[in-house]
C-alpha cells in the first residue's frame, strides 16, 4: 500500500465514522455504573430522560432511590463484587450499545483504604 492508498483508506474510515456519528440511534441500551454517587446519579437521570435510550441497566453496589428505581426503562443489578460477574449478569450486560463506567475511582479509593487498614 502506498501513501496515496493509505490516505484514501484513512479518509474513508474517517468518513464512515463521521457518518456513523451523524446517524441518530434509537432503541439504545446503556449500562451505567456508579449511579448512587453525585455525578453517576445525574448520568443515570439523563439516560432515563433521553428518548433514544430505551433501556438502562444500572449496576450498583446498593439499592437506588425510589425516585429513579420505578422507571420502566431501568433495570437494576446489585453487585457486591465487581471483580466477578455471574452468568446471569453477563447475560443482562450483553447487547448494550454503550457503557458509562463511573466506578473506577471508587474502586481505587476502596482498594487503597483496604490496603492501609491491613
C-alpha positions as CSV (number, residue, x, y, z in Angstrom):
1,X,0.0,0.0,0.0
2,X,1.5,3.4,-1.0
3,X,0.9,6.7,0.8
4,X,-1.9,7.7,-1.5
5,X,-3.8,4.5,-0.9
6,X,-3.2,4.8,2.9
7,X,-4.6,8.4,2.9
8,X,-7.6,7.3,0.9
9,X,-8.2,4.4,3.3
10,X,-7.9,6.7,6.3
11,X,-10.2,9.2,4.7
12,X,-12.8,6.5,4.0
13,X,-12.5,5.3,7.6
14,X,-12.9,8.8,9.0
15,X,-15.9,9.4,6.7
16,X,-17.5,6.1,7.8
17,X,-17.0,7.0,11.4
18,X,-18.5,10.5,10.8
19,X,-21.5,9.0,9.0
20,X,-22.0,6.7,12.0
21,X,-21.9,9.5,14.5
22,X,-24.3,11.6,12.4
23,X,-27.0,8.9,12.3
24,X,-29.4,9.2,15.1
25,X,-29.6,5.9,17.0
26,X,-32.8,4.8,18.5
27,X,-33.7,2.0,20.9
28,X,-30.3,2.1,22.6
29,X,-29.4,0.1,25.7
30,X,-27.0,1.7,28.1
31,X,-25.1,0.3,31.1
32,X,-24.4,2.7,33.9
33,X,-22.3,2.1,37.0
34,X,-21.7,4.5,39.9
35,X,-25.4,5.5,39.9
36,X,-25.6,6.3,43.6
37,X,-22.9,9.0,43.6
38,X,-23.4,12.6,42.8
39,X,-22.3,12.5,39.1
40,X,-23.4,9.0,38.4
41,X,-26.9,9.7,39.6
42,X,-27.1,12.6,37.2
43,X,-25.8,10.5,34.3
44,X,-28.4,7.9,35.1
45,X,-31.1,10.6,35.2
46,X,-30.0,12.0,31.8
47,X,-30.1,8.5,30.3
48,X,-33.6,7.9,31.7
49,X,-34.8,11.2,30.2
50,X,-33.3,10.6,26.8
51,X,-35.9,9.3,24.4
52,X,-33.4,7.5,22.2
53,X,-32.3,5.4,25.2
54,X,-35.0,2.7,25.7
55,X,-33.2,0.6,28.2
56,X,-30.8,1.3,31.1
57,X,-29.1,-1.3,33.1
58,X,-27.7,0.2,36.4
59,X,-25.1,-2.0,38.0
60,X,-24.8,-0.8,41.6
61,X,-23.5,-1.9,45.0
62,X,-26.6,-0.8,46.7
63,X,-30.3,-0.1,46.1
64,X,-31.1,3.1,44.1
65,X,-33.5,5.7,45.4
66,X,-37.2,5.1,44.7
67,X,-37.4,8.3,42.6
68,X,-35.5,6.5,39.8
69,X,-35.8,2.8,40.5
70,X,-39.5,2.9,39.5
71,X,-38.7,4.0,35.9
72,X,-39.9,1.3,33.4
73,X,-36.7,1.8,31.3
74,X,-34.5,0.9,34.3
75,X,-33.2,-2.5,35.3
76,X,-31.0,-2.6,38.4
77,X,-28.4,-5.2,39.2
78,X,-27.0,-5.2,42.7
79,X,-23.4,-6.4,42.8
80,X,-21.2,-6.7,45.8
81,X,-18.1,-7.8,43.9
82,X,-17.2,-6.0,40.6
83,X,-14.3,-8.4,40.0
84,X,-16.6,-11.4,39.3
85,X,-19.7,-11.4,37.2
86,X,-22.2,-14.4,37.3
87,X,-23.6,-15.7,34.0
88,X,-27.0,-14.1,34.8
89,X,-25.4,-10.7,35.0
90,X,-23.3,-11.2,31.9
91,X,-26.5,-12.1,30.0
92,X,-28.1,-8.8,31.1
93,X,-25.0,-6.9,30.0
94,X,-25.0,-8.3,26.6
95,X,-26.3,-6.3,23.7
96,X,-25.6,-2.9,25.2
97,X,-24.9,0.0,22.8
98,X,-22.9,1.9,25.4
99,X,-21.4,1.7,28.9
100,X,-20.8,4.6,31.2
101,X,-18.4,3.2,33.8
102,X,-18.2,5.7,36.7
103,X,-16.9,3.2,39.2
104,X,-13.1,3.1,38.7
105,X,-12.3,6.0,41.0
106,X,-14.4,4.5,43.8
107,X,-12.7,1.1,43.3
108,X,-9.2,2.6,43.5
109,X,-10.1,4.6,46.7
110,X,-11.6,1.5,48.2
111,X,-8.6,-0.7,47.4
112,X,-6.1,2.0,48.8
113,X,-8.1,2.3,52.1
114,X,-8.3,-1.5,52.3
115,X,-4.5,-1.8,52.0
116,X,-4.0,0.8,54.6
117,X,-6.2,-0.9,57.1
118,X,-4.1,-4.1,56.9
